Amino acid sequence: MEARKWLFVGALLLALLCGKAYGQRIAYVSDRDGNYEIYSMKLDGSDQQRLTNDPASDWCPAFSPDGKKLAFISFRSGANEIYTMNWNGTGLLKVPNLTFAPGDFYAGRAISWSPDGSGFLFTPSHDSLATINVDGTNKQTLLTGGVGVHSFVQGVEWGPTLNDIYFTAQEFNWGYNQHIFGLKIDTKTITQITLDASPPLSQAPQASPGGSRIAFQRQPDYPALKNIFTMNLDGSNEAQLTFDSGVGTMNLNPDWVGGTNAIVFSSNRGGTGYDIWVMDSTGGNLRQLVGLGDDSMPTWTPMPEPATLALLALGGLAVLRRSRR
């Protein structure tokens, strides 16, 4: 019994150390050191850490569901490929058997982890969607678009369930009519979520941790201008969160910060390049987190905070004490 006690004490200490290290962090892309690299920081913008270091650009970070791994896209081998690493930048690995065309950097994320952490959703070409295991096996094509179907597939998101995928695409190979679509993996059923009556550019869908809302960016028409919106999974109950009106102002790539009722995104609203901003899910309490160069594509990790981890470990100790009585 004494050994079990110290096992729980060790778990408590490990939980505290791990929580301080990577609990509740945001990963993002920045060119502050000369080219695009992956960085991470705490939710308040402090403790900024550089995670990658390569002459080629690294971008589109995506945390694994447990927060222990980061995936990202890099051209370091001469082709667009997915790499993974630990949350602190160690343990770099290339996902084998995978090269692809990631599409427009500003139209949403090009990779997304599966909810169980076993694989990725990605865009093998500008007109297709596929999944692949983390070890590069079992590639499955979900969508092959083209003229008159779905083209310029971008902004991919694997929803809270293994069966739900969201993405941005055009219905035609020309024009200015990008919408957000949902795809059921089991039936391959595709549903247009944003309405034809909506402004023509709706991009970068991101499902909330609870799976009830989608955050996205929208451009109403020329001239270029994008704001952040949310909506229900079926496209109903839209809510506009940012209201910038200056020509060329871009609010991009929103992501939910679970447990804090917040949305993080990148914006050039300050006039000095793209910076990382955060706001409540209703658009209130807007504040800038970081602005050191061109900072973009923020994404949140769902690891519990240190206090939560400590409570879990202490709960285990309490159970142990009761079992000894």
Contacts in CASP RR format, 6 or more apart in sequence:
PFRMAT RR
TARGET T0000
AUTHOR 0000-0000-0000
METHOD contacts of the structure
MODEL  1
MEARKWLFVGALLLALLCGKAYGQRIAYVSDRDGNYEIYSMKLDGSDQQR
LTNDPASDWCPAFSPDGKKLAFISFRSGANEIYTMNWNGTGLLKVPNLTF
APGDFYAGRAISWSPDGSGFLFTPSHDSLATINVDGTNKQTLLTGGVGVH
SFVQGVEWGPTLNDIYFTAQEFNWGYNQHIFGLKIDTKTITQITLDASPP
LSQAPQASPGGSRIAFQRQPDYPALKNIFTMNLDGSNEAQLTFDSGVGTM
NLNPDWVGGTNAIVFSSNRGGTGYDIWVMDSTGGNLRQLVGLGDDSMPTW
TPMPEPATLALLALGGLAVLRRSRR
1 324 0 8 1.000
4 320 0 8 1.000
5 317 0 8 1.000
5 320 0 8 1.000
8 313 0 8 1.000
8 316 0 8 1.000
8 317 0 8 1.000
8 320 0 8 1.000
9 317 0 8 1.000
11 313 0 8 1.000
12 310 0 8 1.000
12 313 0 8 1.000
12 314 0 8 1.000
12 317 0 8 1.000
15 306 0 8 1.000
15 309 0 8 1.000
15 310 0 8 1.000
15 312 0 8 1.000
15 313 0 8 1.000
16 306 0 8 1.000
16 309 0 8 1.000
16 310 0 8 1.000
18 303 0 8 1.000
18 309 0 8 1.000
19 303 0 8 1.000
19 304 0 8 1.000
19 305 0 8 1.000
19 306 0 8 1.000
19 309 0 8 1.000
20 306 0 8 1.000
21 87 0 8 1.000
21 88 0 8 1.000
22 40 0 8 1.000
22 67 0 8 1.000
22 68 0 8 1.000
22 87 0 8 1.000
22 88 0 8 1.000
22 301 0 8 1.000
22 303 0 8 1.000
23 67 0 8 1.000
23 301 0 8 1.000
23 303 0 8 1.000
23 304 0 8 1.000
23 305 0 8 1.000
23 306 0 8 1.000
24 42 0 8 1.000
24 43 0 8 1.000
24 300 0 8 1.000
24 301 0 8 1.000
24 303 0 8 1.000
24 304 0 8 1.000
24 305 0 8 1.000
25 40 0 8 1.000
25 41 0 8 1.000
25 42 0 8 1.000
25 43 0 8 1.000
25 87 0 8 1.000
25 300 0 8 1.000
25 301 0 8 1.000
25 303 0 8 1.000
26 40 0 8 1.000
26 41 0 8 1.000
26 42 0 8 1.000
26 43 0 8 1.000
26 45 0 8 1.000
26 257 0 8 1.000
26 264 0 8 1.000
26 276 0 8 1.000
26 289 0 8 1.000
26 298 0 8 1.000
26 299 0 8 1.000
26 300 0 8 1.000
26 301 0 8 1.000
27 38 0 8 1.000
27 39 0 8 1.000
27 40 0 8 1.000
27 51 0 8 1.000
27 61 0 8 1.000
27 62 0 8 1.000
27 63 0 8 1.000
27 70 0 8 1.000
27 298 0 8 1.000
27 299 0 8 1.000
27 301 0 8 1.000
28 38 0 8 1.000
28 39 0 8 1.000
28 40 0 8 1.000
28 41 0 8 1.000
28 61 0 8 1.000
28 266 0 8 1.000
28 276 0 8 1.000
28 290 0 8 1.000
28 295 0 8 1.000
28 296 0 8 1.000
28 297 0 8 1.000
28 298 0 8 1.000
28 299 0 8 1.000
29 36 0 8 1.000
29 37 0 8 1.000
29 38 0 8 1.000
29 39 0 8 1.000
29 58 0 8 1.000
29 59 0 8 1.000
29 60 0 8 1.000
29 61 0 8 1.000
29 295 0 8 1.000
29 296 0 8 1.000
29 297 0 8 1.000
30 36 0 8 1.000
30 37 0 8 1.000
30 39 0 8 1.000
30 290 0 8 1.000
30 292 0 8 1.000
30 293 0 8 1.000
30 294 0 8 1.000
30 295 0 8 1.000
30 296 0 8 1.000
31 37 0 8 1.000
31 293 0 8 1.000
31 294 0 8 1.000
32 292 0 8 1.000
32 293 0 8 1.000
32 294 0 8 1.000
32 295 0 8 1.000
33 50 0 8 1.000
35 55 0 8 1.000
35 56 0 8 1.000
35 57 0 8 1.000
36 57 0 8 1.000
36 58 0 8 1.000
36 59 0 8 1.000
36 294 0 8 1.000
37 50 0 8 1.000
37 51 0 8 1.000
37 52 0 8 1.000
37 53 0 8 1.000
37 54 0 8 1.000
37 58 0 8 1.000
38 50 0 8 1.000
38 51 0 8 1.000
38 52 0 8 1.000
38 58 0 8 1.000
38 59 0 8 1.000
38 61 0 8 1.000
38 70 0 8 1.000
38 72 0 8 1.000
38 89 0 8 1.000
39 48 0 8 1.000
39 49 0 8 1.000
39 50 0 8 1.000
39 51 0 8 1.000
39 295 0 8 1.000
40 48 0 8 1.000
40 49 0 8 1.000
40 51 0 8 1.000
40 70 0 8 1.000
40 87 0 8 1.000
41 47 0 8 1.000
41 48 0 8 1.000
41 49 0 8 1.000
41 289 0 8 1.000
41 290 0 8 1.000
43 257 0 8 1.000
43 260 0 8 1.000
43 278 0 8 1.000
43 289 0 8 1.000
44 289 0 8 1.000
45 276 0 8 1.000
45 289 0 8 1.000
45 290 0 8 1.000
48 290 0 8 1.000
48 292 0 8 1.000
49 88 0 8 1.000
51 70 0 8 1.000
51 85 0 8 1.000
51 88 0 8 1.000
51 89 0 8 1.000
52 58 0 8 1.000
52 72 0 8 1.000
52 74 0 8 1.000
52 85 0 8 1.000
52 89 0 8 1.000
54 74 0 8 1.000
54 76 0 8 1.000
55 76 0 8 1.000
56 74 0 8 1.000
56 75 0 8 1.000
56 76 0 8 1.000
56 78 0 8 1.000
57 74 0 8 1.000
57 75 0 8 1.000
58 72 0 8 1.000
58 73 0 8 1.000
58 74 0 8 1.000
58 76 0 8 1.000
58 83 0 8 1.000
59 72 0 8 1.000
59 73 0 8 1.000
59 74 0 8 1.000
59 105 0 8 1.000
59 297 0 8 1.000
60 72 0 8 1.000
60 73 0 8 1.000
60 102 0 8 1.000
60 105 0 8 1.000
60 109 0 8 1.000
60 110 0 8 1.000
60 111 0 8 1.000
60 297 0 8 1.000
61 70 0 8 1.000
61 71 0 8 1.000
61 72 0 8 1.000
61 297 0 8 1.000
61 299 0 8 1.000
62 70 0 8 1.000
62 71 0 8 1.000
62 72 0 8 1.000
62 109 0 8 1.000
62 111 0 8 1.000
62 112 0 8 1.000
62 113 0 8 1.000
62 299 0 8 1.000
63 69 0 8 1.000
63 70 0 8 1.000
63 87 0 8 1.000
63 113 0 8 1.000
63 299 0 8 1.000
63 300 0 8 1.000
63 301 0 8 1.000
63 302 0 8 1.000
64 70 0 8 1.000
64 71 0 8 1.000
64 113 0 8 1.000
64 117 0 8 1.000
65 113 0 8 1.000
65 114 0 8 1.000
65 115 0 8 1.000
65 116 0 8 1.000
65 117 0 8 1.000
65 302 0 8 1.000
66 117 0 8 1.000
66 302 0 8 1.000
66 303 0 8 1.000
67 87 0 8 1.000
67 301 0 8 1.000
67 302 0 8 1.000
67 303 0 8 1.000
68 86 0 8 1.000
68 87 0 8 1.000
68 303 0 8 1.000
69 84 0 8 1.000
69 85 0 8 1.000
69 86 0 8 1.000
69 87 0 8 1.000
70 84 0 8 1.000
70 85 0 8 1.000
70 86 0 8 1.000
70 87 0 8 1.000
70 89 0 8 1.000
71 82 0 8 1.000
71 83 0 8 1.000
71 84 0 8 1.000
71 95 0 8 1.000
71 111 0 8 1.000
71 113 0 8 1.000
71 120 0 8 1.000
72 82 0 8 1.000
72 83 0 8 1.000
72 84 0 8 1.000
72 85 0 8 1.000
72 111 0 8 1.000
73 80 0 8 1.000
73 81 0 8 1.000
73 82 0 8 1.000
73 83 0 8 1.000
73 102 0 8 1.000
73 110 0 8 1.000
73 111 0 8 1.000
74 80 0 8 1.000
74 81 0 8 1.000
74 83 0 8 1.000
75 81 0 8 1.000
76 83 0 8 1.000
77 94 0 8 1.000
79 99 0 8 1.000
80 99 0 8 1.000
80 100 0 8 1.000
80 101 0 8 1.000
80 102 0 8 1.000
81 94 0 8 1.000
81 95 0 8 1.000
81 98 0 8 1.000
81 99 0 8 1.000
81 100 0 8 1.000
82 94 0 8 1.000
82 95 0 8 1.000
82 98 0 8 1.000
82 100 0 8 1.000
82 111 0 8 1.000
82 120 0 8 1.000
82 122 0 8 1.000
83 92 0 8 1.000
83 93 0 8 1.000
83 94 0 8 1.000
83 95 0 8 1.000
84 92 0 8 1.000
84 93 0 8 1.000
84 95 0 8 1.000
84 134 0 8 1.000
85 91 0 8 1.000
85 92 0 8 1.000
85 93 0 8 1.000
87 301 0 8 1.000
95 120 0 8 1.000
95 132 0 8 1.000
95 134 0 8 1.000
95 135 0 8 1.000
95 136 0 8 1.000
96 135 0 8 1.000
96 136 0 8 1.000
97 132 0 8 1.000
97 136 0 8 1.000
97 137 0 8 1.000
97 139 0 8 1.000
98 122 0 8 1.000
98 132 0 8 1.000
98 136 0 8 1.000
98 139 0 8 1.000
100 110 0 8 1.000
100 122 0 8 1.000
100 123 0 8 1.000
100 124 0 8 1.000
100 125 0 8 1.000
101 123 0 8 1.000
101 124 0 8 1.000
101 125 0 8 1.000
101 126 0 8 1.000
102 110 0 8 1.000
102 111 0 8 1.000
102 122 0 8 1.000
102 123 0 8 1.000
103 110 0 8 1.000
103 123 0 8 1.000
103 126 0 8 1.000
103 152 0 8 1.000
103 154 0 8 1.000
104 152 0 8 1.000
104 154 0 8 1.000
105 296 0 8 1.000
105 297 0 8 1.000
106 250 0 8 1.000
106 252 0 8 1.000
106 253 0 8 1.000
107 154 0 8 1.000
107 155 0 8 1.000
107 168 0 8 1.000
107 178 0 8 1.000
107 203 0 8 1.000
107 204 0 8 1.000
108 154 0 8 1.000
108 155 0 8 1.000
108 156 0 8 1.000
108 168 0 8 1.000
108 203 0 8 1.000
108 204 0 8 1.000
108 217 0 8 1.000
108 252 0 8 1.000
108 253 0 8 1.000
108 297 0 8 1.000
109 155 0 8 1.000
109 156 0 8 1.000
109 157 0 8 1.000
109 204 0 8 1.000
109 206 0 8 1.000
109 253 0 8 1.000
109 297 0 8 1.000
109 299 0 8 1.000
110 122 0 8 1.000
110 123 0 8 1.000
110 154 0 8 1.000
110 155 0 8 1.000
110 156 0 8 1.000
111 120 0 8 1.000
111 121 0 8 1.000
111 122 0 8 1.000
111 156 0 8 1.000
112 120 0 8 1.000
112 121 0 8 1.000
112 122 0 8 1.000
112 156 0 8 1.000
112 157 0 8 1.000
112 158 0 8 1.000
112 159 0 8 1.000
113 119 0 8 1.000
113 120 0 8 1.000
113 121 0 8 1.000
113 158 0 8 1.000
114 120 0 8 1.000
114 121 0 8 1.000
114 131 0 8 1.000
114 158 0 8 1.000
114 162 0 8 1.000
115 158 0 8 1.000
115 159 0 8 1.000
115 160 0 8 1.000
115 161 0 8 1.000
115 162 0 8 1.000
116 162 0 8 1.000
117 134 0 8 1.000
118 133 0 8 1.000
118 134 0 8 1.000
119 131 0 8 1.000
119 132 0 8 1.000
119 133 0 8 1.000
119 134 0 8 1.000
120 131 0 8 1.000
120 132 0 8 1.000
120 134 0 8 1.000
121 129 0 8 1.000
121 130 0 8 1.000
121 131 0 8 1.000
121 156 0 8 1.000
121 157 0 8 1.000
121 158 0 8 1.000
121 165 0 8 1.000
122 129 0 8 1.000
122 130 0 8 1.000
122 131 0 8 1.000
122 132 0 8 1.000
122 156 0 8 1.000
123 129 0 8 1.000
123 130 0 8 1.000
123 153 0 8 1.000
123 154 0 8 1.000
123 156 0 8 1.000
124 130 0 8 1.000
124 141 0 8 1.000
126 151 0 8 1.000
126 152 0 8 1.000
126 153 0 8 1.000
127 144 0 8 1.000
127 145 0 8 1.000
127 146 0 8 1.000
127 149 0 8 1.000
127 150 0 8 1.000
127 151 0 8 1.000
127 152 0 8 1.000
127 153 0 8 1.000
128 141 0 8 1.000
128 143 0 8 1.000
128 144 0 8 1.000
128 145 0 8 1.000
128 153 0 8 1.000
129 141 0 8 1.000
129 142 0 8 1.000
129 143 0 8 1.000
129 153 0 8 1.000
129 156 0 8 1.000
129 165 0 8 1.000
129 167 0 8 1.000
129 183 0 8 1.000
130 139 0 8 1.000
130 140 0 8 1.000
130 141 0 8 1.000
130 142 0 8 1.000
131 138 0 8 1.000
131 139 0 8 1.000
131 140 0 8 1.000
131 142 0 8 1.000
131 185 0 8 1.000
132 138 0 8 1.000
132 139 0 8 1.000
132 140 0 8 1.000
142 165 0 8 1.000
142 183 0 8 1.000
142 185 0 8 1.000
142 188 0 8 1.000
143 150 0 8 1.000
143 153 0 8 1.000
143 167 0 8 1.000
143 183 0 8 1.000
143 188 0 8 1.000
143 190 0 8 1.000
145 151 0 8 1.000
145 153 0 8 1.000
145 169 0 8 1.000
146 173 0 8 1.000
147 172 0 8 1.000
147 173 0 8 1.000
148 171 0 8 1.000
148 172 0 8 1.000
148 173 0 8 1.000
149 171 0 8 1.000
150 169 0 8 1.000
150 170 0 8 1.000
150 171 0 8 1.000
150 181 0 8 1.000
150 190 0 8 1.000
151 169 0 8 1.000
151 170 0 8 1.000
151 171 0 8 1.000
151 172 0 8 1.000
151 173 0 8 1.000
152 168 0 8 1.000
152 169 0 8 1.000
152 170 0 8 1.000
152 173 0 8 1.000
152 178 0 8 1.000
153 167 0 8 1.000
153 168 0 8 1.000
153 169 0 8 1.000
154 167 0 8 1.000
154 168 0 8 1.000
154 169 0 8 1.000
154 178 0 8 1.000
154 203 0 8 1.000
154 204 0 8 1.000
155 167 0 8 1.000
155 168 0 8 1.000
155 203 0 8 1.000
155 204 0 8 1.000
155 205 0 8 1.000
156 165 0 8 1.000
156 166 0 8 1.000
156 167 0 8 1.000
157 165 0 8 1.000
157 166 0 8 1.000
157 167 0 8 1.000
157 205 0 8 1.000
157 206 0 8 1.000
157 207 0 8 1.000
158 164 0 8 1.000
158 165 0 8 1.000
159 165 0 8 1.000
159 166 0 8 1.000
159 207 0 8 1.000
159 211 0 8 1.000
160 207 0 8 1.000
160 209 0 8 1.000
160 210 0 8 1.000
160 211 0 8 1.000
162 185 0 8 1.000
163 184 0 8 1.000
163 185 0 8 1.000
163 186 0 8 1.000
164 182 0 8 1.000
164 183 0 8 1.000
164 184 0 8 1.000
164 185 0 8 1.000
164 207 0 8 1.000
165 182 0 8 1.000
165 183 0 8 1.000
165 184 0 8 1.000
165 185 0 8 1.000
166 180 0 8 1.000
166 181 0 8 1.000
166 182 0 8 1.000
166 183 0 8 1.000
166 193 0 8 1.000
166 205 0 8 1.000
166 207 0 8 1.000
166 214 0 8 1.000
167 180 0 8 1.000
167 181 0 8 1.000
167 182 0 8 1.000
167 183 0 8 1.000
167 205 0 8 1.000
168 178 0 8 1.000
168 179 0 8 1.000
168 180 0 8 1.000
168 181 0 8 1.000
168 202 0 8 1.000
168 203 0 8 1.000
168 204 0 8 1.000
168 205 0 8 1.000
169 178 0 8 1.000
169 179 0 8 1.000
169 181 0 8 1.000
170 177 0 8 1.000
170 178 0 8 1.000
170 179 0 8 1.000
171 177 0 8 1.000
171 179 0 8 1.000
176 200 0 8 1.000
176 201 0 8 1.000
176 221 0 8 1.000
177 200 0 8 1.000
178 200 0 8 1.000
178 201 0 8 1.000
178 202 0 8 1.000
178 203 0 8 1.000
179 192 0 8 1.000
179 193 0 8 1.000
179 194 0 8 1.000
179 196 0 8 1.000
179 198 0 8 1.000
179 202 0 8 1.000
180 192 0 8 1.000
180 193 0 8 1.000
180 194 0 8 1.000
180 202 0 8 1.000
180 203 0 8 1.000
180 205 0 8 1.000
180 214 0 8 1.000
180 216 0 8 1.000
181 190 0 8 1.000
181 191 0 8 1.000
181 192 0 8 1.000
181 193 0 8 1.000
182 190 0 8 1.000
182 191 0 8 1.000
182 192 0 8 1.000
182 193 0 8 1.000
183 189 0 8 1.000
183 190 0 8 1.000
183 191 0 8 1.000
193 205 0 8 1.000
193 214 0 8 1.000
193 231 0 8 1.000
193 233 0 8 1.000
193 234 0 8 1.000
193 235 0 8 1.000
194 202 0 8 1.000
194 216 0 8 1.000
194 231 0 8 1.000
194 235 0 8 1.000
195 235 0 8 1.000
198 218 0 8 1.000
199 218 0 8 1.000
199 219 0 8 1.000
199 220 0 8 1.000
199 221 0 8 1.000
200 219 0 8 1.000
200 220 0 8 1.000
200 221 0 8 1.000
201 218 0 8 1.000
201 219 0 8 1.000
201 220 0 8 1.000
201 226 0 8 1.000
202 216 0 8 1.000
202 217 0 8 1.000
202 218 0 8 1.000
202 229 0 8 1.000
203 216 0 8 1.000
203 217 0 8 1.000
203 218 0 8 1.000
203 219 0 8 1.000
203 226 0 8 1.000
204 216 0 8 1.000
204 217 0 8 1.000
204 252 0 8 1.000
204 253 0 8 1.000
204 254 0 8 1.000
205 214 0 8 1.000
205 215 0 8 1.000
205 216 0 8 1.000
206 214 0 8 1.000
206 215 0 8 1.000
206 216 0 8 1.000
206 254 0 8 1.000
206 255 0 8 1.000
206 256 0 8 1.000
207 213 0 8 1.000
207 214 0 8 1.000
207 233 0 8 1.000
207 256 0 8 1.000
208 214 0 8 1.000
208 215 0 8 1.000
208 256 0 8 1.000
208 258 0 8 1.000
208 281 0 8 1.000
209 256 0 8 1.000
209 258 0 8 1.000
209 259 0 8 1.000
209 302 0 8 1.000
211 233 0 8 1.000
212 232 0 8 1.000
212 233 0 8 1.000
213 230 0 8 1.000
213 231 0 8 1.000
213 232 0 8 1.000
213 233 0 8 1.000
213 281 0 8 1.000
214 230 0 8 1.000
214 231 0 8 1.000
214 232 0 8 1.000
214 233 0 8 1.000
214 235 0 8 1.000
215 228 0 8 1.000
215 229 0 8 1.000
215 230 0 8 1.000
215 241 0 8 1.000
215 254 0 8 1.000
215 255 0 8 1.000
215 256 0 8 1.000
215 263 0 8 1.000
216 228 0 8 1.000
216 229 0 8 1.000
216 230 0 8 1.000
216 231 0 8 1.000
216 254 0 8 1.000
217 226 0 8 1.000
217 227 0 8 1.000
217 228 0 8 1.000
217 229 0 8 1.000
217 251 0 8 1.000
217 252 0 8 1.000
217 253 0 8 1.000
217 254 0 8 1.000
217 265 0 8 1.000
218 226 0 8 1.000
218 227 0 8 1.000
218 229 0 8 1.000
219 225 0 8 1.000
219 226 0 8 1.000
223 247 0 8 1.000
223 248 0 8 1.000
224 247 0 8 1.000
224 248 0 8 1.000
224 250 0 8 1.000
225 244 0 8 1.000
225 245 0 8 1.000
225 246 0 8 1.000
225 247 0 8 1.000
225 248 0 8 1.000
225 249 0 8 1.000
225 250 0 8 1.000
226 249 0 8 1.000
226 250 0 8 1.000
226 251 0 8 1.000
226 252 0 8 1.000
227 240 0 8 1.000
227 241 0 8 1.000
227 242 0 8 1.000
227 243 0 8 1.000
227 244 0 8 1.000
227 251 0 8 1.000
228 240 0 8 1.000
228 241 0 8 1.000
228 242 0 8 1.000
228 251 0 8 1.000
228 254 0 8 1.000
228 263 0 8 1.000
228 265 0 8 1.000
229 238 0 8 1.000
229 239 0 8 1.000
229 240 0 8 1.000
229 241 0 8 1.000
230 238 0 8 1.000
230 239 0 8 1.000
230 241 0 8 1.000
230 263 0 8 1.000
230 281 0 8 1.000
231 237 0 8 1.000
231 238 0 8 1.000
231 239 0 8 1.000
239 282 0 8 1.000
241 263 0 8 1.000
241 279 0 8 1.000
241 281 0 8 1.000
241 282 0 8 1.000
241 283 0 8 1.000
241 284 0 8 1.000
242 251 0 8 1.000
242 267 0 8 1.000
242 279 0 8 1.000
242 283 0 8 1.000
242 286 0 8 1.000
244 251 0 8 1.000
244 267 0 8 1.000
244 269 0 8 1.000
248 268 0 8 1.000
249 267 0 8 1.000
249 268 0 8 1.000
249 269 0 8 1.000
250 267 0 8 1.000
250 268 0 8 1.000
250 274 0 8 1.000
251 265 0 8 1.000
251 266 0 8 1.000
251 267 0 8 1.000
251 269 0 8 1.000
251 277 0 8 1.000
252 265 0 8 1.000
252 266 0 8 1.000
252 267 0 8 1.000
252 274 0 8 1.000
252 296 0 8 1.000
252 297 0 8 1.000
253 265 0 8 1.000
253 266 0 8 1.000
253 296 0 8 1.000
253 297 0 8 1.000
253 298 0 8 1.000
254 263 0 8 1.000
254 264 0 8 1.000
254 265 0 8 1.000
255 263 0 8 1.000
255 264 0 8 1.000
255 265 0 8 1.000
255 298 0 8 1.000
255 299 0 8 1.000
255 300 0 8 1.000
256 262 0 8 1.000
256 263 0 8 1.000
256 281 0 8 1.000
256 300 0 8 1.000
257 263 0 8 1.000
257 264 0 8 1.000
257 278 0 8 1.000
257 300 0 8 1.000
258 300 0 8 1.000
258 302 0 8 1.000
261 280 0 8 1.000
261 281 0 8 1.000
262 278 0 8 1.000
262 279 0 8 1.000
262 280 0 8 1.000
262 281 0 8 1.000
263 278 0 8 1.000
263 279 0 8 1.000
263 280 0 8 1.000
263 281 0 8 1.000
263 283 0 8 1.000
264 276 0 8 1.000
264 277 0 8 1.000
264 278 0 8 1.000
264 289 0 8 1.000
264 298 0 8 1.000
264 299 0 8 1.000
264 300 0 8 1.000
265 276 0 8 1.000
265 277 0 8 1.000
265 278 0 8 1.000
265 279 0 8 1.000
265 298 0 8 1.000
266 274 0 8 1.000
266 275 0 8 1.000
266 276 0 8 1.000
266 277 0 8 1.000
266 295 0 8 1.000
266 296 0 8 1.000
266 297 0 8 1.000
266 298 0 8 1.000
267 274 0 8 1.000
267 275 0 8 1.000
267 277 0 8 1.000
268 274 0 8 1.000
268 275 0 8 1.000
269 275 0 8 1.000
269 277 0 8 1.000
272 291 0 8 1.000
272 293 0 8 1.000
273 293 0 8 1.000
273 294 0 8 1.000
274 293 0 8 1.000
274 294 0 8 1.000
274 295 0 8 1.000
274 296 0 8 1.000
275 288 0 8 1.000
275 289 0 8 1.000
275 290 0 8 1.000
275 291 0 8 1.000
275 295 0 8 1.000
276 288 0 8 1.000
276 289 0 8 1.000
276 290 0 8 1.000
276 291 0 8 1.000
276 295 0 8 1.000
276 296 0 8 1.000
276 298 0 8 1.000
277 286 0 8 1.000
277 287 0 8 1.000
277 288 0 8 1.000
277 289 0 8 1.000
278 286 0 8 1.000
278 287 0 8 1.000
278 289 0 8 1.000
279 285 0 8 1.000
279 286 0 8 1.000
279 287 0 8 1.000
304 312 0 8 1.000
END
